[in-house]
Amino acid sequence: MIDETADVDSTAHIGDGCQIWHVAQVREGAVVGRGCVIGRGAYIGPSVRLG
C-alpha cells in the first residue's frame, strides 16, 4: 500500500507487502524490502537499502 500523498521515485524498488504512509518520501534508487512499514513523513534517501 502506497498512500496517494507519498512521493516514491520511479527508480525506487518497493517490496511486496510494504506500507508507505502519508507524505513519506522514498528517493532515487532506494530499496525497501518486503513487508517494511514507512511511517508518516519519513524520508528514505537516495540509494538507501531497508529490510
Secondary structure, DSSP 8 states (H G I E B T S, - for coil): -B-TT-EE-TT-EE-TT-EE-TT-EE-TT-EE-TT-EE-TT-EE-TT-EE-
